[in-house]
Amino acid sequence: MDYGSVTVGVAISDELLITAQGIETINRKQENKLRQTLARIEELIKEYNVERIVLGYPKNMNNTIGERAVKSEEFKVMLERRTGLTVILWDERLTTVAASQTLILGNVRREDRKAVVDKLAAVLILQGYLNYLSNKAKVNLPD
């Protein structure tokens, strides 16, 4: 997931944990109004039989924790409490930039980019985590 101030981009992996696909962007009118967002996430968890959640962790470029990262930590706690699932914070530095550049290179119109950039960022976050799992399995890295 890519947790933003008024959107949550959502991606799901295939059953073999090889690829990530974007499924939707959940929108809300105000940052702190999360009831409907959490309810939709619960619906998606049931629909896709989700076993764990990977949540983007927007650290600063110098590896410090800023306001957005703190908000992600708070959202992580909410998700764990509400869903009972493990939530993994995954470094998401520059994923939104990469998603925007990908859409620009794909000639997606500016108006249309806003609707999908968070979903694509969620794909990049999840794919980074899946690649890590794959590499870890290849070299038997510790958790």
MDTraj code that builds the backbone (N, CA, C; nanometers):
import mdtraj as md
import numpy as np

residues = "MET ASP TYR GLY SER VAL THR VAL GLY VAL ALA ILE SER ASP GLU LEU LEU ILE THR ALA GLN GLY ILE GLU THR ILE ASN ARG LYS GLN GLU ASN LYS LEU ARG GLN THR LEU ALA ARG ILE GLU GLU LEU ILE LYS GLU TYR ASN VAL GLU ARG ILE VAL LEU GLY TYR PRO LYS ASN MET ASN ASN THR ILE GLY GLU ARG ALA VAL LYS SER GLU GLU PHE LYS VAL MET LEU GLU ARG ARG THR GLY LEU THR VAL ILE LEU TRP ASP GLU ARG LEU THR THR VAL ALA ALA SER GLN THR LEU ILE LEU GLY ASN VAL ARG ARG GLU ASP ARG LYS ALA VAL VAL ASP LYS LEU ALA ALA VAL LEU ILE LEU GLN GLY TYR LEU ASN TYR LEU SER ASN LYS ALA LYS VAL ASN LEU PRO ASP".split()
xyz = np.array([
    [0.0833, -0.1179, 0.0000],
    [0.0000, 0.0000, 0.0000],
    [0.0879, 0.1243, 0.0000],
    [0.0394, 0.2235, -0.0694],
    [0.1018, 0.3559, -0.0678],
    [0.0048, 0.4481, 0.0046],
    [0.0348, 0.4796, 0.1307],
    [-0.0536, 0.5585, 0.2152],
    [-0.0216, 0.7066, 0.1999],
    [-0.1173, 0.7794, 0.1471],
    [-0.1011, 0.9224, 0.1294],
    [-0.1995, 0.9997, 0.2146],
    [-0.1929, 1.1318, 0.2052],
    [-0.2777, 1.2153, 0.2899],
    [-0.4260, 1.1999, 0.2581],
    [-0.4627, 1.1758, 0.1331],
    [-0.6042, 1.1557, 0.0991],
    [-0.6278, 1.0346, 0.0088],
    [-0.5251, 0.9556, -0.0171],
    [-0.5415, 0.8358, -0.0995],
    [-0.4594, 0.7209, -0.0408],
    [-0.4998, 0.6010, -0.0767],
    [-0.4207, 0.4812, -0.0486],
    [-0.4158, 0.4014, -0.1776],
    [-0.2957, 0.3907, -0.2338],
    [-0.2780, 0.3064, -0.3515],
    [-0.2646, 0.1628, -0.3053],
    [-0.3327, 0.0722, -0.3751],
    [-0.3347, -0.0678, -0.3330],
    [-0.2871, -0.1567, -0.4469],
    [-0.1964, -0.2487, -0.4130],
    [-0.1478, -0.3487, -0.5076],
    [-0.1582, -0.4849, -0.4407],
    [-0.1593, -0.5885, -0.5210],
    [-0.1683, -0.7257, -0.4717],
    [-0.0652, -0.8094, -0.5467],
    [-0.0147, -0.9120, -0.4822],
    [0.0802, -0.9992, -0.5517],
    [0.0071, -1.1212, -0.6059],
    [0.0718, -1.1871, -0.7013],
    [0.0204, -1.3146, -0.7473],
    [0.0439, -1.4181, -0.6368],
    [-0.0147, -1.5358, -0.6508],
    [-0.0045, -1.6372, -0.5456],
    [0.1378, -1.6870, -0.5247],
    [0.2220, -1.6789, -0.6281],
    [0.3596, -1.7258, -0.6168],
    [0.4536, -1.6187, -0.5606],
    [0.4003, -1.5010, -0.5303],
    [0.4784, -1.3891, -0.4769],
    [0.5899, -1.3459, -0.5717],
    [0.5565, -1.3385, -0.7006],
    [0.6544, -1.2995, -0.8017],
    [0.6269, -1.1591, -0.8546],
    [0.5005, -1.1300, -0.8835],
    [0.4681, -0.9999, -0.9422],
    [0.3611, -0.9259, -0.8630],
    [0.3665, -0.7945, -0.8731],
    [0.2679, -0.7074, -0.8087],
    [0.1800, -0.6443, -0.9153],
    [0.0514, -0.6354, -0.8880],
    [-0.0439, -0.5698, -0.9773],
    [-0.1247, -0.4677, -0.8981],
    [-0.1425, -0.3501, -0.9554],
    [-0.2245, -0.2488, -0.8908],
    [-0.3701, -0.2859, -0.9018],
    [-0.4442, -0.2668, -0.7920],
    [-0.5866, -0.2980, -0.8000],
    [-0.6772, -0.1765, -0.7833],
    [-0.6369, -0.0791, -0.7028],
    [-0.7199, 0.0415, -0.6933],
    [-0.6525, 0.1502, -0.6113],
    [-0.7105, 0.2683, -0.6196],
    [-0.6732, 0.3798, -0.5344],
    [-0.7959, 0.4129, -0.4505],
    [-0.7798, 0.4078, -0.3202],
    [-0.8890, 0.4415, -0.2285],
    [-0.8754, 0.5898, -0.1970],
    [-0.9821, 0.6654, -0.2219],
    [-0.9811, 0.8101, -0.1982],
    [-1.0653, 0.8443, -0.0760],
    [-1.0245, 0.9489, -0.0067],
    [-1.1057, 1.0030, 0.1020],
    [-1.0992, 1.1555, 0.0954],
    [-1.1970, 1.2188, 0.1566],
    [-1.2052, 1.3646, 0.1472],
    [-1.1091, 1.4354, 0.2435],
    [-1.0845, 1.3756, 0.3603],
    [-0.9977, 1.4384, 0.4596],
    [-0.8972, 1.3359, 0.5118],
    [-0.7795, 1.3848, 0.5468],
    [-0.6707, 1.2963, 0.5887],
    [-0.7072, 1.2072, 0.7065],
    [-0.7723, 1.2619, 0.8062],
    [-0.7989, 1.1858, 0.9278],
    [-0.9290, 1.1069, 0.9257],
    [-0.9997, 1.1077, 0.8149],
    [-1.1255, 1.0330, 0.8024],
    [-1.0944, 0.8966, 0.7419],
    [-1.0635, 0.7990, 0.8280],
    [-1.0132, 0.6700, 0.7811],
    [-1.1122, 0.5548, 0.7929],
    [-1.2294, 0.5774, 0.8500],
    [-1.3239, 0.4680, 0.8711],
    [-1.3586, 0.3952, 0.7418],
    [-1.3964, 0.4678, 0.6383],
    [-1.4332, 0.4050, 0.5108],
    [-1.3115, 0.3448, 0.4409],
    [-1.1961, 0.4102, 0.4554],
    [-1.0730, 0.3580, 0.3965],
    [-1.0389, 0.2225, 0.4585],
    [-1.0441, 0.2149, 0.5906],
    [-1.0141, 0.0889, 0.6589],
    [-1.1174, -0.0189, 0.6254],
    [-1.2434, 0.0203, 0.6125],
    [-1.3475, -0.0763, 0.5758],
    [-1.3206, -0.1327, 0.4356],
    [-1.2798, -0.0464, 0.3428],
    [-1.2494, -0.0934, 0.2066],
    [-1.1278, -0.1854, 0.2070],
    [-1.0284, -0.1521, 0.2858],
    [-0.9106, -0.2376, 0.2957],
    [-0.9505, -0.3750, 0.3489],
    [-1.0378, -0.3794, 0.4482],
    [-1.0850, -0.5078, 0.5009],
    [-1.1578, -0.5891, 0.3934],
    [-1.2367, -0.5216, 0.3106],
    [-1.3053, -0.5904, 0.2006],
    [-1.2037, -0.6509, 0.1036],
    [-1.0995, -0.5737, 0.0699],
    [-0.9975, -0.6227, -0.0229],
    [-0.9190, -0.7393, 0.0377],
    [-0.8944, -0.7340, 0.1672],
    [-0.8248, -0.8429, 0.2359],
    [-0.9034, -0.9728, 0.2212],
    [-1.0339, -0.9640, 0.2415],
    [-1.1184, -1.0839, 0.2281],
    [-1.1254, -1.1300, 0.0829],
    [-1.1450, -1.0355, -0.0082],
    [-1.1599, -1.0694, -0.1508],
    [-1.0349, -1.1383, -0.2062],
    [-0.9173, -1.0924, -0.1653],
    [-0.7917, -1.1441, -0.2209],
    [-0.7179, -1.2395, -0.1252],
    [-0.7808, -1.2758, -0.0146],
    [-0.7187, -1.3667, 0.0831],
    [-0.5792, -1.3193, 0.1248],
    [-0.5689, -1.1947, 0.1613],
    [-0.4416, -1.1338, 0.1982],
    [-0.3913, -1.1939, 0.3291],
    [-0.2616, -1.2262, 0.3322],
    [-0.2010, -1.2854, 0.4513],
    [-0.1140, -1.1865, 0.5281],
    [-0.0621, -1.0851, 0.4583],
    [0.0163, -0.9799, 0.5239],
    [0.0095, -0.8550, 0.4365],
    [0.0414, -0.7442, 0.4971],
    [0.0328, -0.6155, 0.4278],
    [0.1721, -0.5533, 0.4227],
    [0.2067, -0.5019, 0.3062],
    [0.3311, -0.4258, 0.2901],
    [0.2900, -0.2802, 0.2727],
    [0.3355, -0.1970, 0.3636],
    [0.2979, -0.0560, 0.3660],
    [0.4203, 0.0292, 0.3380],
    [0.4076, 0.1181, 0.2415],
    [0.5180, 0.2081, 0.2098],
    [0.5580, 0.2919, 0.3296],
    [0.6891, 0.3063, 0.3471],
    [0.7450, 0.3810, 0.4592],
    [0.8294, 0.4941, 0.4017],
    [0.7729, 0.6145, 0.3966],
    [0.8388, 0.7262, 0.3274],
    [0.9465, 0.7955, 0.4110],
    [1.0599, 0.7299, 0.4249],
    [1.1714, 0.7923, 0.4958],
    [1.2241, 0.9098, 0.4152],
    [1.2891, 1.0015, 0.4839],
    [1.3562, 1.1115, 0.4158],
    [1.4784, 1.0561, 0.3423],
    [1.5283, 1.1313, 0.2456],
    [1.6420, 1.0849, 0.1669],
    [1.7660, 1.0607, 0.2532],
    [1.7768, 1.1284, 0.3680],
    [1.8920, 1.1082, 0.4566],
    [1.8651, 0.9992, 0.5608],
    [1.7586, 0.9202, 0.5374],
    [1.7214, 0.8051, 0.6200],
    [1.6590, 0.8422, 0.7541],
    [1.6212, 0.9698, 0.7732],
    [1.5530, 1.0089, 0.8953],
    [1.4024, 0.9877, 0.8792],
    [1.3327, 0.9949, 0.9907],
    [1.1883, 0.9747, 0.9934],
    [1.1199, 1.1103, 1.0040],
    [1.0405, 1.1441, 0.9027],
    [0.9683, 1.2703, 0.9021],
    [0.8213, 1.2511, 0.9337],
    [0.7447, 1.3564, 0.9116],
    [0.6015, 1.3568, 0.9435],
    [0.5248, 1.2479, 0.8693],
    [0.5504, 1.2305, 0.7394],
    [0.4770, 1.1292, 0.6616],
    [0.5117, 0.9880, 0.7098],
    [0.6355, 0.9644, 0.7471],
    [0.6740, 0.8330, 0.7982],
    [0.6051, 0.8050, 0.9319],
    [0.5951, 0.9063, 1.0160],
    [0.5249, 0.8905, 1.1438],
    [0.3783, 0.8559, 1.1184],
    [0.3169, 0.9228, 1.0222],
    [0.1773, 0.8929, 0.9884],
    [0.1637, 0.7495, 0.9371],
    [0.2621, 0.7023, 0.8617],
    [0.2603, 0.5635, 0.8139],
    [0.2734, 0.4665, 0.9307],
    [0.3570, 0.5002, 1.0287],
    [0.3701, 0.4160, 1.1478],
    [0.2364, 0.4071, 1.2225],
    [0.1667, 0.5202, 1.2322],
    [0.0365, 0.5230, 1.2986],
    [-0.0660, 0.4406, 1.2206],
    [-0.0626, 0.4516, 1.0882],
    [-0.1536, 0.3751, 1.0034],
    [-0.1240, 0.2258, 1.0159],
    [0.0023, 0.1908, 1.0265],
    [0.0436, 0.0508, 1.0454],
    [-0.0232, -0.0064, 1.1707],
    [-0.0169, 0.0674, 1.2801],
    [-0.0775, 0.0222, 1.4054],
    [-0.2282, 0.0039, 1.3872],
    [-0.2929, 0.0993, 1.3209],
    [-0.4369, 0.0885, 1.2954],
    [-0.4697, -0.0356, 1.2138],
    [-0.3919, -0.0581, 1.1070],
    [-0.4153, -0.1743, 1.0203],
    [-0.3981, -0.3050, 1.0971],
    [-0.2926, -0.3137, 1.1759],
    [-0.2681, -0.4367, 1.2520],
    [-0.3815, -0.4627, 1.3515],
    [-0.4228, -0.3572, 1.4202],
    [-0.5304, -0.3713, 1.5182],
    [-0.6617, -0.4113, 1.4502],
    [-0.6894, -0.3480, 1.3395],
    [-0.8178, -0.3692, 1.2725],
    [-0.8240, -0.5016, 1.1970],
    [-0.7119, -0.5432, 1.1355],
    [-0.7139, -0.6622, 1.0502],
    [-0.6564, -0.7866, 1.1162],
    [-0.5727, -0.7680, 1.2184],
    [-0.5063, -0.8818, 1.2799],
    [-0.3910, -0.9361, 1.1969],
    [-0.3565, -0.8678, 1.0877],
    [-0.2486, -0.9118, 0.9998],
    [-0.1175, -0.8420, 1.0344],
    [-0.0077, -0.9056, 0.9956],
    [0.1231, -0.8433, 1.0074],
    [0.1342, -0.7344, 0.9015],
    [0.1828, -0.6177, 0.9407],
    [0.2050, -0.5078, 0.8466],
    [0.3551, -0.4795, 0.8444],
    [0.4137, -0.4888, 0.7265],
    [0.5567, -0.4681, 0.7072],
    [0.5775, -0.3290, 0.6502],
    [0.6553, -0.2460, 0.7194],
    [0.6911, -0.1150, 0.6660],
    [0.8050, -0.1344, 0.5666],
    [0.7865, -0.0823, 0.4439],
    [0.8855, -0.1013, 0.3379],
    [0.9291, 0.0348, 0.2835],
    [1.0581, 0.0577, 0.2838],
    [1.1145, 0.1845, 0.2369],
    [1.0620, 0.2169, 0.0967],
    [0.9979, 0.3301, 0.0856],
    [0.9368, 0.3659, -0.0427],
    [0.9975, 0.4916, -0.1044],
    [1.1150, 0.5292, -0.0612],
    [1.1736, 0.6516, -0.1151],
    [1.1738, 0.6492, -0.2675],
    [1.1243, 0.7575, -0.3242],
    [1.1227, 0.7836, -0.4688],
    [1.0256, 0.6977, -0.5483],
    [0.9405, 0.6169, -0.4842],
    [0.8470, 0.5367, -0.5639],
    [0.7426, 0.6231, -0.6338],
    [0.6951, 0.7281, -0.5674],
    [0.5968, 0.8150, -0.6330],
    [0.6614, 0.8889, -0.7498],
    [0.7867, 0.9298, -0.7335],
    [0.8596, 0.9943, -0.8434],
    [0.8750, 0.8960, -0.9600],
    [0.9153, 0.7723, -0.9288],
    [0.9317, 0.6709, -1.0334],
    [0.7986, 0.6408, -1.1010],
    [0.6909, 0.6339, -1.0234],
    [0.5589, 0.6084, -1.0807],
    [0.5190, 0.7228, -1.1737],
    [0.5402, 0.8463, -1.1310],
    [0.5072, 0.9626, -1.2150],
    [0.5878, 0.9621, -1.3440],
    [0.7170, 0.9331, -1.3344],
    [0.8020, 0.9302, -1.4543],
    [0.7592, 0.8195, -1.5497],
    [0.7214, 0.7055, -1.4954],
    [0.6741, 0.5948, -1.5782],
    [0.5486, 0.6356, -1.6542],
    [0.4575, 0.7025, -1.5864],
    [0.3335, 0.7463, -1.6508],
    [0.3607, 0.8527, -1.7565],
    [0.4538, 0.9415, -1.7287],
    [0.4903, 1.0445, -1.8274],
    [0.5501, 0.9784, -1.9512],
    [0.6429, 0.8845, -1.9292],
    [0.7043, 0.8127, -2.0426],
    [0.6009, 0.7333, -2.1217],
    [0.4961, 0.6901, -2.0521],
    [0.3884, 0.6169, -2.1190],
    [0.2865, 0.7085, -2.1841],
    [0.3167, 0.8381, -2.1892],
    [0.2285, 0.9385, -2.2501],
    [0.0890, 0.9433, -2.1881],
    [0.0820, 0.9177, -2.0580],
    [-0.0447, 0.9294, -1.9875],
    [-0.0684, 1.0771, -1.9588],
    [-0.1868, 1.1239, -1.9938],
    [-0.2189, 1.2654, -1.9751],
    [-0.2119, 1.3051, -1.8285],
    [-0.1740, 1.4299, -1.8043],
    [-0.1574, 1.4818, -1.6681],
    [-0.2822, 1.4569, -1.5831],
    [-0.4005, 1.4810, -1.6367],
    [-0.5250, 1.4625, -1.5621],
    [-0.5442, 1.3161, -1.5243],
    [-0.5021, 1.2255, -1.6106],
    [-0.5188, 1.0830, -1.5856],
    [-0.4122, 1.0285, -1.4907],
    [-0.2963, 1.0917, -1.4874],
    [-0.1878, 1.0447, -1.4006],
    [-0.2267, 1.0510, -1.2540],
    [-0.2952, 1.1581, -1.2150],
    [-0.3333, 1.1751, -1.0745],
    [-0.4175, 1.0582, -1.0244],
    [-0.4988, 1.0019, -1.1133],
    [-0.5885, 0.8937, -1.0732],
    [-0.5163, 0.7613, -1.0508],
    [-0.3982, 0.7439, -1.1095],
    [-0.3313, 0.6134, -1.1019],
    [-0.1925, 0.6155, -1.0398],
    [-0.1378, 0.7324, -1.0109],
    [0.0000, 0.7390, -0.9622],
    [0.0172, 0.6666, -0.8290],
    [-0.0791, 0.6751, -0.7386],
    [-0.0665, 0.6094, -0.6081],
    [-0.0786, 0.4580, -0.6212],
    [-0.1633, 0.4140, -0.7135],
    [-0.1758, 0.2702, -0.7373],
    [-0.0457, 0.2159, -0.7952],
    [0.0142, 0.2882, -0.8887],
    [0.1417, 0.2457, -0.9469],
    [0.2530, 0.2510, -0.8424],
    [0.2515, 0.3511, -0.7559],
    [0.3508, 0.3573, -0.6475],
    [0.3356, 0.2355, -0.5566],
    [0.2118, 0.1935, -0.5291],
    [0.1887, 0.0733, -0.4481],
    [0.2477, -0.0504, -0.5162],
    [0.2349, -0.0565, -0.6477],
    [0.2935, -0.1676, -0.7233],
    [0.4451, -0.1676, -0.7052],
    [0.5078, -0.0517, -0.7163],
    [0.6535, -0.0431, -0.7021],
    [0.6983, -0.0803, -0.5608],
    [0.6225, -0.0392, -0.4614],
    [0.6542, -0.0748, -0.3227],
    [0.6469, -0.2262, -0.3048],
    [0.5358, -0.2839, -0.3471],
    [0.5173, -0.4282, -0.3305],
    [0.6187, -0.5068, -0.4129],
    [0.6464, -0.4621, -0.5348],
    [0.7424, -0.5333, -0.6178],
    [0.8824, -0.5302, -0.5549],
    [0.9178, -0.4184, -0.4930],
    [1.0449, -0.4109, -0.4216],
    [1.0522, -0.5135, -0.3094],
    [0.9441, -0.5279, -0.2366],
    [0.9391, -0.6266, -0.1286],
    [0.9457, -0.7682, -0.1851],
    [0.8712, -0.7953, -0.2911],
    [0.8734, -0.9293, -0.3521],
    [1.0121, -0.9633, -0.4054],
    [1.0795, -0.8661, -0.4654],
    [1.2162, -0.8884, -0.5146],
    [1.3099, -0.9209, -0.3988],
    [1.2918, -0.8512, -0.2874],
    [1.3708, -0.8784, -0.1680],
    [1.3493, -1.0228, -0.1215],
    [1.2225, -1.0659, -0.1145],
    [1.1934, -1.2032, -0.0727],
    [1.2591, -1.3046, -0.1656],
    [1.2505, -1.2775, -0.2947],
    [1.3098, -1.3677, -0.3936],
    [1.4610, -1.3764, -0.3767],
    [1.5256, -1.2606, -0.3608],
    [1.6710, -1.2583, -0.3431],
    [1.7125, -1.3218, -0.2114],
    [1.6337, -1.2979, -0.1079],
    [1.6625, -1.3561, 0.0233],
    [1.6574, -1.5082, 0.0155],
    [1.5592, -1.5601, -0.0559],
    [1.5465, -1.7051, -0.0701],
    [1.6647, -1.7637, -0.1468],
    [1.7155, -1.6885, -0.2440],
    [1.8264, -1.7376, -0.3252],
    [1.9563, -1.7478, -0.2463],
    [1.9760, -1.6568, -0.1514],
    [2.1030, -1.6549, -0.0768],
    [2.0850, -1.6846, 0.0722],
    [1.9647, -1.7268, 0.1106],
    [1.9358, -1.7613, 0.2504],
    [1.9713, -1.6495, 0.3487],
    [1.9229, -1.5296, 0.3186],
    [1.9446, -1.4166, 0.4093],
    [1.8579, -1.4334, 0.5340],
    [1.9044, -1.3866, 0.6484],
    [1.8195, -1.3905, 0.7686],
    [1.7056, -1.2893, 0.7559],
    [1.5998, -1.3093, 0.8317],
    [1.4850, -1.2167, 0.8273],
    [1.5184, -1.0816, 0.8800],
])
top = md.Topology()
chain = top.add_chain()
for i, resn in enumerate(residues, 1):
    res = top.add_residue(resn, chain, resSeq=i)
    for name in ("N", "CA", "C"):
        top.add_atom(name, md.element.get_by_symbol(name[0]), res)
traj = md.Trajectory(xyz[None], top)
